[in-house]
Amino acid sequence: MIRVLGIETSCDETAASVVVLREGDAPEILSNVVLSQIEDHAAFGGVVPEIAARAHVEALDGIVEAALADAGVDLAAVDAVAATAGPGLVGGLIVGLMTAKAVASAAGKPLLAINHLEGHALTARLTDGLRFPYLLLLVSGGHTQIVLVRGVGDYQRWATTIDDALGEAFDKTAKMLGLPYPGGPNVEKTAKGGDPTRFAFPRPMKGSAQPDFSFAGLKTAVRQAASAAAPLSDRDVADICASFQAAVSDALADRVGRCLQRFRETFPDIGTPVLVIAGGVAANREIRASLEAQCREHGFRFIAPPHELCTDNAAMIAWAGIERLRAGLAGGDAFAFVPRSRWPLDEVSAPVVGSGRRGAKA
């Protein structure tokens, strides 16, 4: 049996979780406590790093205690402590990793410094017992990537954004239209009452042989449409949201479709390959429906973990810790690990904006 305490503080959620894997059984999430900071940042229309870090400092000790209490265990019953060490807002990462170092040191437990993106990449193995290899579409406020997941610690980036992450595009669109924070869910909600055909927004990169994403031009088109229609009525806002969301869904489906075909060609012996979607944008229902249609067309199984495990959470960090312990990848001195604001899953592929490398150029 392996039982791991996970800590997540990479952005604006303060989270702790206990996950257990018993021999012969499916993994079990014993607790998963998440404290959102949405109200702290709403007035600013986005996450303020200094406010986020301060909120983590104030809340994390209590969140860890709550996670242990909900799990019905104490630190003595935990086999290791896993904490997000990057990528993310460095202030929050420092709070989480330093807390994990203190807890692990005081309890005499091993410490694992976890890549936040690896947590997303491995979540489908926690929820669905998925086998390697599979494709991962990671869509969040900071990342838009398609990654081949070959094993624990073994990732190959097949596509990434050459400019903005999709979650950022949703948030900026919401801000331009005067919608409240968080932008993504409010764009989706507003789009339900809109006409997706009214505005002919571009489908960035659609049809291109290059598999990457681009959303900067789409944001520009939204701003131009909003300016031309000003002052905006509720109908205008709904139609822009619906048209924006339709453009995003079409562009994603085209980009993903190319990678599904590549996977088929790379692994012809896999009868029913799998596409996993993770990250905050994975909660968008229209995007999910579009990708599910692509998977049916290419003979893929589509997996989207539950919403609470798609957004930032500590259960995925604890599970990544278990995966690394089982794979014998817990070596190195994690107590000396320094938080990394940029930390790509694929450390080999050439850096591109959006791939997770600091200062990367397209």
For each residue, the residues with C-beta under 8 A, 3 or more apart:
1: 20 21 22 23 79
2: 20 21 79 80 322 325 326
3: 18 19 20 21 30 73 77 78 79
4: 18 19 20 78 79 80 81 82 112 318 319 321 322 325
5: 16 17 18 64 67 68 75 78 80 81 82 103 318
6: 15 16 17 18 19 81 82 83 114 314 315 316 317 318 319 320 321
7: 15 16 60 64 81 82 83 84 96 99 100 314 317
8: 13 14 15 16 17 83 84 96 116 119 312 313 314 316 317
9: 13 14 15 56 60 83 84 88 92 93 95 96 99
10: 84 86 87 88 89 92 93 96 116 312
11: 47 52 88 89 92 141 142 312
12: 36 37 38 40 41 47 52 55 92
13: 8 9 34 35 36 37 311 312 313
14: 8 9 34 35 37 55 56 59 60 63
15: 6 7 8 9 32 33 34 35 63 312 313 314 317
16: 5 6 7 8 31 33 60 63 64 66 67 68 314
17: 5 6 8 29 30 31 32 33 67 313 314 315 317 318
18: 3 4 5 6 29 30 31 67 68 70 71 73 78 318
19: 3 4 6 27 28 29 30 126 315 318 319 322
20: 1 2 3 4 27 28 30
21: 1 2 3 25 27 28 322 326
22: 1 25 28
23: 1
24:
25: 21 22 28
26: 129
27: 19 20 21 126 319 322
28: 19 20 21 22 25
29: 17 18 19 32 126 315
30: 3 17 18 19 20 70 71 72 73
31: 16 17 18 66 67 68 69 70 71
32: 15 17 29 67 308 313 314 315
33: 15 16 17 63 66 67 70 314
34: 13 14 15 308 312 313 314
35: 13 14 15 59 63
36: 12 13 39
37: 12 13 14 40 41 47 51 52 55
38: 12 41 42 181 182
39: 36 42
40: 12 37 48 51 52 55
41: 12 37 38 44 46 47 48 51 52 181
42: 38 39 45 180 181
43:
44: 41 47 48 51 181
45: 42 175 181
46: 41 171 175 181
47: 11 12 37 41 44 51 52 89
48: 40 41 44 51 52
49: 52 53 89 90 91 92
50: 53 54 91
51: 37 40 41 44 47 48 54 55
52: 11 12 37 40 41 47 48 49 55 56 89 91 92
53: 49 50 56 57 89 91 92 94 95
54: 50 51 57 58
55: 12 14 37 40 51 52 58 59
56: 9 14 52 53 59 60 91 92 95 96
57: 53 54 60 95
58: 54 55
59: 14 35 55 56 62 63
60: 7 9 14 16 56 57 63 64 95 96 99
61: 64 65 99
62: 59 65 66
63: 14 15 16 33 35 59 60 66 67
64: 5 7 16 60 61 67 68 99 103
65: 61 62 68 69
66: 16 31 33 62 63 69 70
67: 5 16 17 18 31 32 33 63 64 70 71 314
68: 5 16 18 31 64 65 71 73 74 75 78
69: 31 65 66 72
70: 18 30 31 33 66 67
71: 18 30 31 67 68
72: 30 69
73: 3 18 30 68 77 78
74: 68 77 78
75: 5 68 78 103 106 107 109
76: 107
77: 3 73 74
78: 3 4 5 18 68 73 74 75 81 107 109
79: 1 2 3 4 109 110 325
80: 2 4 5 104 109 110 111 112 321 325 330
81: 4 5 6 7 78 100 103 104 107 109 110 111 112 321
82: 4 5 6 7 100 111 112 114 317 318 320 321 324
83: 6 7 8 9 96 97 99 100 101 111 112 113 114 317
84: 7 8 9 10 88 93 96 97 114 115 116 119 317
85: 93 97 113 114 115 334 337 339 340 343
86: 10 93 115 116 339 340 341 342 343
87: 10 115 116 117 142 340 341 342 343 344 356
88: 9 10 11 84 92 93 116 142 341
89: 10 11 47 49 52 53 92 93 341
90: 49 93 94 339 341
91: 49 50 52 53 56 94 95
92: 9 10 11 12 49 52 53 56 88 89 95 96
93: 9 10 84 85 86 88 89 90 96 97 339 340 341
94: 53 90 91 97 98 339
95: 9 53 56 57 60 91 92 98 99
96: 7 8 9 10 56 60 83 84 92 93 99 100
97: 83 84 85 93 94 100 101 113 337 339
98: 94 95 101 102
99: 7 9 60 61 64 83 95 96 102 103
100: 7 81 82 83 96 97 103 104 111
101: 83 97 98 104 105 111 334 335
102: 98 99 105 106
103: 5 64 75 81 99 100 106 107 109
104: 80 81 100 101 107 108 109 110 111 335
105: 101 102 108 111 335
106: 75 102 103
107: 75 76 78 81 103 104
108: 104 105
109: 75 78 79 80 81 103 104
110: 79 80 81 104 325 330 334
111: 80 81 82 83 100 101 104 105 334 335
112: 4 80 81 82 83 320 321 324 325 330 334
113: 83 85 97 334 337
114: 6 82 83 84 85 118 119 317 320 321 324
115: 84 85 86 87 118 119 320 343 345
116: 8 10 84 86 87 88 119 120 312 317 343
117: 87 120 121 138 143 343 344 345 356
118: 114 115 121 122 153 155 320 345
119: 8 84 114 115 116 122 123 316 317 319 320
120: 116 117 123 136 138 140 278 279 310 316
121: 117 118 136 138 147 149 155 278 345
122: 118 119 125 126 149 152 316 319 320 323
123: 119 120 126 127 276 278 305 309 310 316 319
124: 127 128 130 134 136 274 276 278 303 305
125: 122 128 129 130 319 323
126: 19 27 29 122 123 305 309 315 316 319
127: 123 124 303 305 306 309
128: 124 125 303 305
129: 26 125
130: 124 125 134 274 276 303
131: 134
132: 149 150 151 154
133: 148 149 150 151 267 270
134: 124 130 131 149 273 274 275 276
135: 146 147 148 149 158 259 260 263 273 274 275 276 300
136: 120 121 124 145 146 147 148 149 275 276 277 278
137: 145 146 252 256 275 276 277 278 282 291
138: 117 120 121 143 144 145 146 147 278 279
139: 143 144 165 166 167 252 277 278 279 280 281 282 287
140: 120 143 144 165 166 167 279 280 281
141: 11 165 167 168 171 184 280
142: 11 87 88 165 167 168
143: 117 138 139 140 161 165 167 279 354 356
144: 138 139 140 160 161 165 166 167 213 215 354
145: 136 137 138 157 159 160 161 345 354 355
146: 135 136 137 138 157 158 159 160 211 255 256 259
147: 121 135 136 138 155 156 157 158 345 346
148: 133 135 136 155 156 157 158 263 266
149: 121 122 132 133 134 135 136 154 155 276
150: 132 133 154 155 156
151: 132 133 154 327
152: 122 323 324 326 327 329
153: 118 324 327 329
154: 132 149 150 151
155: 118 121 147 148 149 150 345 346
156: 147 148 150 346 348 349
157: 145 146 147 148 160 344 345 346 349 355
158: 135 146 147 148 211 259 262
159: 145 146 211 212 213 255 259
160: 144 145 146 157 212 213 352 353 354 355
161: 143 144 145 164 165 166 212 213 214 215 353 354
162: 212 213 214 352 353 354 362
163: 214 215 216 353 354 362
164: 161 168 169 172 214 215 216 219 354
165: 139 140 141 142 143 144 161 168 169 215 354
166: 139 140 144 161 169 170 213 215 248 252 281
167: 139 140 141 142 143 144 170 171 184 279 280 281
168: 141 142 164 165 171 172 215
169: 164 165 166 172 173 215 218 219 248
170: 166 167 173 174 183 184 187 248 281
171: 46 141 167 168 174 175 181 182 183 184
172: 164 168 169 175 176 183 219
173: 169 170 176 177 183 187 219 222 240 241 244
174: 170 171 177 179 180 181 182 183 184 186 187
175: 45 46 171 172 178 179 181 183
176: 172 173 222 223 226
177: 173 174 187 190 226 232 237 240 241
178: 175 232 237
179: 174 175 183 186 187 190 237 241
180: 42 174 186
181: 38 41 42 44 45 46 171 174 175 186
182: 38 171 174 185 186
183: 170 171 172 173 174 175 179 186 187
184: 141 167 170 171 174 187 188 280 281 283 284
185: 182 188 189 283
186: 174 179 180 181 182 183 189 190
187: 170 173 174 177 179 183 184 190 191 241 244 245
188: 184 185 191 192 241 245 284 285 286
189: 185 186 192
190: 177 179 186 187 193 194 237 238 241 242
191: 187 188 194 196 238 241 242 244 245 286
192: 188 189 238 242
193: 190 238 242
194: 190 191 198 235 237 238 239 240 241 242 243
195: 198 238 239 242 243
196: 191 239 242 243 245 246
197: 243 246
198: 194 195 239 240 242 243
199: 221 225 239 240 243 244
200: 243
201: 218 221 222 225 243 244 246 247
202: 217 218 221 247
203: 206 247 250 251 254
204: 213 214 215 217 218 247 251
205: 208 210 212 213 214 251 254 255
206: 203 250 251 254 255
207: 254
208: 205 211
209:
210: 205
211: 146 158 159 208 255 258 259 262
212: 159 160 161 162 205 255 352
213: 144 159 160 161 162 166 204 205 251 252 255 354
214: 161 162 163 164 204 205 217 218
215: 144 161 163 164 165 166 168 169 204 218 219 248
216: 163 164 219 220
217: 202 204 214 220 221
218: 169 201 202 204 214 215 221 222 244 247 248 251
219: 164 169 172 173 215 216 222 223
220: 216 217 223 224
221: 199 201 202 217 218 224 225
222: 173 176 201 218 219 225 226 240 244
223: 176 219 220 226 227
224: 220 221 227 228
225: 199 201 221 222 228 229 240 243
226: 176 177 222 223 229 230 232 236 240
227: 223 224 230
228: 224 225
229: 225 226 232 236 240
230: 226 227
231:
232: 177 178 226 229 236 237 240
233: 236 237
234: 237 238
235: 194 238 239
236: 226 229 232 233 239 240
237: 177 178 179 190 194 232 233 234 240 241
238: 190 191 192 193 194 195 234 235 241 242
239: 194 195 196 198 199 235 236 242 243
240: 173 177 194 198 199 222 225 226 229 232 236 237 243 244
241: 173 177 179 187 188 190 191 194 237 238 244 245
242: 190 191 192 193 194 195 196 198 238 239 245 246
243: 194 195 196 197 198 199 200 201 225 239 240 246 247
244: 173 187 191 199 201 218 222 240 241 247 248
245: 187 188 191 196 241 242 248 249 284 286 287
246: 196 197 201 242 243 249 250 286
247: 201 202 203 204 218 243 244 250 251
248: 166 169 170 215 218 244 245 251 252 287
249: 245 246 252 253 286 287 289 290
250: 203 206 246 247 253 254 290
251: 203 204 205 206 213 218 247 248 254 255
252: 137 139 166 213 248 249 255 256 287 290 291
253: 249 250 256 257 290 291 293 294
254: 203 205 206 207 250 251 257 258
255: 146 159 205 206 211 212 213 251 252 258 259
256: 137 146 252 253 259 260 275 291 294
257: 253 254 260 261 294 297 298
258: 211 254 255 261 262
259: 135 146 158 159 211 255 256 262 263
260: 135 256 257 263 264 273 275 294 295 298 300
261: 257 258 264 265 298
262: 158 211 258 259 265 266
263: 135 148 259 260 266 267 273 300
264: 260 261 267 268 273 298 299
265: 261 262 268
266: 148 262 263
267: 133 263 264 270 273
268: 264 265
269:
270: 133 267 273
271:
272: 299 300 301
273: 134 135 260 263 264 267 270 299 300 301
274: 124 130 134 135 300 301 302 303
275: 134 135 136 137 256 260 291 294 295 300 301 302 303
276: 123 124 130 134 135 136 137 149 303 304 305
277: 136 137 139 282 287 288 291 302 303 304 310
278: 120 121 123 124 136 137 138 139 282 304 305 310
279: 120 138 139 140 143 167 282 310 311
280: 139 140 141 167 184 283 310 311 312
281: 139 140 166 167 170 184 284 287
282: 137 139 277 278 279 287 288 304 305 310
283: 184 185 280 307 310 311
284: 184 188 245 281 287 288
285: 188 288 289
286: 188 191 245 246 249 289 290
287: 139 245 248 249 252 277 281 282 284 290 291
288: 277 282 284 285 291 292 302 304
289: 249 285 286 292 293
290: 249 250 252 253 286 287 293 294
291: 137 252 253 256 275 277 287 288 294 295 302
292: 288 289 295 296 302
293: 253 289 290 296 297
294: 253 256 257 260 275 290 291 297 298 300
295: 260 275 291 292 298 299 300 301 302
296: 292 293 299 300 302
297: 257 293 294
298: 257 260 261 264 294 295
299: 264 272 273 295 296
300: 135 260 263 272 273 274 275 294 295 296
301: 272 273 274 275 295
302: 274 275 277 288 291 292 295 296
303: 124 127 128 130 274 275 276 277
304: 276 277 278 282 288 310
305: 123 124 126 127 128 276 278 282 309 310
306: 127 309 310
307: 283 310 311
308: 32 34 311 313
309: 123 126 127 305 306 313 315 316
310: 120 123 277 278 279 280 282 283 304 305 306 307
311: 13 279 280 283 307 308
312: 8 10 11 13 15 34 116 280
313: 8 13 15 17 32 34 308 309 316 317
314: 6 7 8 15 16 17 32 33 34 67 317 318
315: 6 17 19 29 32 126 309 318 319
316: 6 8 119 120 122 123 126 309 313 319 320
317: 6 7 8 15 17 82 83 84 114 116 119 313 314 320 321
318: 4 5 6 17 18 19 82 314 315 321 322
319: 4 6 19 27 119 122 123 125 126 315 316 322 323
320: 6 82 112 114 115 118 119 122 316 317 323 324
321: 4 6 80 81 82 112 114 317 318 324 325 330
322: 2 4 19 21 27 318 319 325 326
323: 122 125 152 319 320 326 327
324: 82 112 114 152 153 320 321 327 329 330
325: 2 4 79 80 110 112 321 322 328 329 330
326: 2 21 152 322 323
327: 151 152 153 323 324
328: 325 331
329: 152 153 324 325
330: 80 110 112 321 324 325 334
331: 328
332: 337
333: 336 337
334: 85 101 110 111 112 113 330 337
335: 101 104 105 111
336: 333
337: 85 97 113 332 333 334
338:
339: 85 86 90 93 94 97
340: 85 86 87 93 343
341: 86 87 88 89 90 93 358
342: 86 87 356 357 358
343: 85 86 87 115 116 117 340 356
344: 87 117 157 347 349 351 355 356 357
345: 115 117 118 121 145 147 155 157 356
346: 147 155 156 157 349 355
347: 344
348: 156
349: 156 157 344 346 352 355
350:
351: 344 355 357 360 361
352: 160 162 212 349 355 357 360 361 362
353: 160 161 162 163 360 361 362
354: 143 144 145 160 161 162 163 164 165 213 360
355: 145 157 160 344 346 349 351 352 360
356: 87 117 143 342 343 344 345
357: 342 344 351 352 360
358: 341 342
359:
360: 351 352 353 354 355 357
361: 351 352 353
362: 162 163 352 353
